Amino acid sequence: MMNVATGAVDATIAIPVVSATILAMVSHWRLAARLNVFVSLATLADISLLLLSRPASNGLFLVDDLNIVFLLLNGFVGFTTSIFSAGYIAYELETGNLTPRYLRFYHAMYQSMMAGMNLALITNNLGLMWFGIELATLATVMMVGIYRTHAAVEAAWKYLILASVGIALALFGTILVYLAAEPALGAGMGAMQWTNLLHNARLLDPAMLNVAFIFLLIGYGTKAGLVPMHAWLPDAHAEGPTPISAVLSGLLLNVAIYVILRFKVLLAHSSVISEPNVLMIGTGMVTLLFAAIMLYRRRDIKRMFAYSSVEHMGIIAFAFGVGGTLGNVAGLLQMMMHSLTKSAIFFTVGHVAQAKGTQKIADIRGLTSSHPLLGWMLVVGVVAIAGLPPFGIFTSEFLLITSTFAHAPILAVVLGLGILLAFGALIGRMTTLCFGTPSPGSHPVRASKTPILLHFGIVLFGGMALPVFLYDWFAHVALLLG
Amino acid sequence: MMVTLVNSIFGPNGALSLAHALSGALVLVSFMMLYQDRLSAVINVLALHSAVLGLAVAWQAWIQAEPQLYITAVIALGFKAMIIPLALHRIVRRLNIHREVEAAVGIGLTMLAGMGLVALSLVVMLHTAAHSAVLAREDVALALATILLGMLMMIARRNAVSQIAGFMSLENGLILAAAGAEGMPLVVEISVTFSIVIAFIVIGVFLFRIRERFDTIDSTALDAFRGELQ
C-alpha cells in the first residue's frame, strides 16, 4: 500500500508533465481536447488515491492535512475546466479567434500549468515550491497572450514583468529563510525542507525570519493579487481565454496563498512574535477596500470579476491574519468556496461573452430573457460570490466577521464595509446584465452546463449543511496554522 | 611583496575582502546603469554587471569549494554577459530605438533614491543578520542593494529594453545572494530557471516588437486598449 501512495505522489506531477509533451504533438484539436479532459480526470483520480493512503513525507514530497485539500481542489477544478475548455475552444475555432496550431500549444501549456501548481502544493522543499509557482506562471503568461491582439500582448507582458519581479522577491525571501536556518541546521538540503524547518522552528533566527516573511508576502502576494502588486491580474483575466481566467482565479491565486501559509506556519512555530499577522491583516484590508471600490468603475465583465477575485484574496489574507481557530477555518473555507464559485462564474461569463460577441457590460442586458439558463446561472453565481445565503461564501464571511468582532470590533466594521461595498457593486451590475429588455445581437451557444451546475451545487451544499467532518478537518488544519 | 599580496587575497580575511569587493562592485555597476542616457550604453553596463557577477560567483565557488557554482558563473559570463547583450543590441538596431532612454523619473532623483535604497538595505540586513557568518551577512546586504536598484531601474525607465536591463540586474543580485549563502542547494537550478525567464522576455520583446512599457501619460489611450472606454 505504501508503494501505491508514493507512486500516486509522483504521478500528480508525472501525469501532467507527460501529457503536456504528448498534447504538444497531437495536431487534431478535438482529440487533443478529449485527451486533455481524460488526463485531467486521471490526475484527479490519482490525487483521490492520496486520500485513501497517505505516504510518509520525505525530502521531496509531503502530503498533510493542509495541502491535501488544495490538491483535491486543484485536481477537481482542473478537470471541470478542461470540460468547459473543450466546448469553449470549439467555438473559438468556429469564429476563427484561434487556429488549431495554437491549440496544440494551448493544451500543452494547460498541463504544464497543472504540473507546476501540483508541484508547488505537494513538495516539501522550499526551492521546488518556488520552481512550481514559476513554472505555472510562465505557462499562464503564454496562454494569456495567445490571442495575439494588442491588448492580449500588453496583458501578457505586464503579467510577465510583474510576476517575474514578484517571483524574484519571493526567491530572496526563500534565501533569507535558508540563512535563518543554516546556522542551526547546517548547510545543505536540510535547511530548505519544510518539515525539517518546522520541527526545528524554535532554533531559527527570528529577526531574519521576520524580514524574510516581508519579502515572501510581497513576492508570492504578487501572484495572489494582493494590492499594490495586483496590477497584472485584471488585464490577464480580461484578455486571456476564459478557461485560463477560471484557473487563474480558481487555482493559481489559491496556490500562491497556500505557499504564504506554509511560511506563516513556520513563523507561528518559531520565536517570532505575531508580526506576520499584522502584515497580513493590513495587506488584506487594503486589498479588500481597494478592490471593492474598483468594482464600481468596471465596464468589462471579465475585468469586473477579476477585481472581485482581488477582493476575495484580500478577505482571505485578512482571515489568516486574524487567525485563531475561527479565523483560519473561515480563511480555508473562503478559499475553497471562492475557488469553486469564481471558476463557475468564469465558465458562465465565457459562454455569455461568446453568445453576445462582446465582454462590454454596457452591451449585455436582459440575459435571463435571451438566454434563460446562462442568465440565471449568472444570477446564482453573483449572489453566491457577493456573499448572500444560502451559499458557502456567506458561511465563511459570517464566521470571519463574528470572530473578528470578538477580537477587534473596529476591524470587523471595516471588513463589513468592504464586503458591503463589493456587494453593492456586484448586485448593481447583475441587475442590468441579467434583467430588463435584452440587448440586440446574440447567438445561441452550446453551454457546457455540467461543470457550472456541479460547482454551484457544491457551494450551495457547503452553505446549507457544512458537513461536520469537513469542519473538524478545517479546525484541525487551523490549529496547525496557529 | 608578491607573497603578501597573494596572502592578503587567498588568506582567511583576504578571501572575504575580495568577495566583498566584487559584491560592492556589483552595486557600483548598478548605479552606473541608472545614469546612462543611451540604450546601447545601458546594454553595455548590463554586460559589465553580469561579468562582475560571474567573477563574484566564481570566487564564491572557489572559497566555498562548491564546484557546481562554477556552472552558475559560466552562465553569468557566457549567457548574461555576452549572448543576451548581443541580442539586445540587435533588438535596438532592428526596432530603431537608439534614441535616449526615456526617464519616467529624472536622473538626479533616481540617483538620490538609489542611495536611499542602498542605505536602507545595509541598515536592515546588517542589523537582522547580526548572528550570521560575516561572509553571508555583508553579501546579503549588498545583494539586497543590487535587487532594489534593479527594481528602481525598472520603475524609473520607460523603455522595454531598459526594463529588461533592470530585471536582469535585479536577478544578478539574487544570484549573488544565493551563491553567498553557504551551501545553499539548488543555486544552479535557480540560475538556469532565471536564464529561461530572461530568454522568454527577450524573445517576447523581439517577436512582439514591444518598444515601451505600456503605461502612457495619456490615460485615454490606455483605457481604449483595455476596453474601458465607452
Contacts between the chains, C-beta under 8 A, distances in Angstrom:
chain1	res1	chain2	res2	distance
A	125	B	186	8.0
A	127	B	185	6.6
A	127	B	186	4.1
A	127	B	189	7.4
A	127	B	190	7.0
A	128	B	186	7.9
A	130	B	190	7.9
A	131	B	189	7.3
A	131	B	190	7.9
A	131	B	193	6.4
A	134	B	193	6.0
A	134	B	197	7.4
A	138	B	196	7.8
A	138	B	197	6.9
A	138	B	200	6.6
A	141	B	200	7.8
A	150	B	225	6.5
A	151	B	225	5.3
A	151	B	226	6.8
A	151	B	227	7.2
A	153	B	208	4.9
A	153	B	210	7.3
A	154	B	214	4.8
A	154	B	225	6.1
A	156	B	204	7.7
A	157	B	204	6.7
A	157	B	208	7.4
A	157	B	210	5.9
A	157	B	214	6.9
A	158	B	214	6.6
A	160	B	200	7.1
A	160	B	201	6.3
A	160	B	204	6.8
A	161	B	154	7.5
A	161	B	163	6.5
A	161	B	167	7.1
A	161	B	201	7.6
A	161	B	213	8.0
A	164	B	167	6.1
A	164	B	197	5.9
A	164	B	201	7.3
A	165	B	151	6.6
A	165	B	154	6.9
A	165	B	167	7.0
A	165	B	170	7.0
A	168	B	147	7.2
A	168	B	167	7.8
A	168	B	170	5.7
A	168	B	171	6.0
A	168	B	174	5.6
A	168	B	194	8.0
A	169	B	147	7.7
A	171	B	174	5.7
A	171	B	178	7.6
A	171	B	190	6.8
A	172	B	143	7.9
A	172	B	144	7.2
A	172	B	147	6.2
A	172	B	174	5.8
A	172	B	177	6.3
A	175	B	140	7.6
A	175	B	174	7.5
A	175	B	177	5.0
A	175	B	178	5.5
A	175	B	181	5.6
A	175	B	184	6.8
A	176	B	140	7.4
A	178	B	181	5.6
A	178	B	184	5.5
A	179	B	129	6.9
A	179	B	132	5.8
A	179	B	136	5.9
A	179	B	140	6.6
A	179	B	181	5.4
A	182	B	132	7.9
A	182	B	136	7.8
A	182	B	181	6.8
A	182	B	182	6.5
A	182	B	183	7.0
A	182	B	184	7.8
A	183	B	131	6.7
A	183	B	132	6.6
A	183	B	133	7.6
A	186	B	183	7.8
A	187	B	182	5.3
A	187	B	183	2.5
A	187	B	184	7.5
A	188	B	183	5.3
A	188	B	185	6.2
A	189	B	185	4.9
A	191	B	183	8.0
A	192	B	184	7.8
A	192	B	185	6.0
A	192	B	186	7.4
A	205	B	131	5.7
A	205	B	132	7.5
A	207	B	127	7.6
A	207	B	128	4.3
A	207	B	129	7.9
A	207	B	130	7.5
A	207	B	131	7.9
A	208	B	128	5.4
A	208	B	129	6.2
A	208	B	131	7.9
A	208	B	132	7.3
A	210	B	128	7.3
A	211	B	124	6.6
A	211	B	125	7.6
A	211	B	128	4.9
A	235	B	226	7.1
A	238	B	226	7.3
A	238	B	227	7.4
A	297	B	228	7.9
A	298	B	228	7.7
A	299	B	227	6.9
A	299	B	228	5.2
A	299	B	229	7.9
A	299	B	230	6.2
A	300	B	226	7.1
A	300	B	227	5.0
A	300	B	228	6.5
A	303	B	226	7.4
A	303	B	227	7.8
A	303	B	228	7.6
A	359	B	227	6.7
A	360	B	227	6.4
A	360	B	230	7.8
A	362	B	230	6.0
